Amino acid sequence: MGMFGIRKPRGFNHQYIYVDERKEKLTKMEEDAKRDLGMLPEKEFSPEDIKGKFVEATTHLKRRKQSGRKPIHVGLIIIIIALLIYLWHYLLTGSWSF
């Protein structure tokens, strides 16, 4: 039972003290409704409004952002493959030159 009965650790749930997300969401909904009714002027376009929307919409990118992992660059992969080919050539022929 010791190896198969390992319990999962308790999940981390951070509750903000000074931020009320529900209240912010309600004020944004009210502001959008007033804009639709014409009570407020139209909001100017700013890139900050759409920044990060693609990451929020995809689950795998959201998980990567939360974990803090960086993707491996394509250049690094190409260099590793080239080194492996060069090593393979050396093992087959016995000389370092092509």
Buried (B, 14 or more C-beta within 10 A) or exposed (E): EEEEEEEEEEEEEEEEEEEEEEEEEEEEEEEEEEEEEEEEEEEEEEEEEEEEEEEEEEEEEEEBEEEEEEEEEEEEEEEEEEEEEEEEBEEEEEEEEE
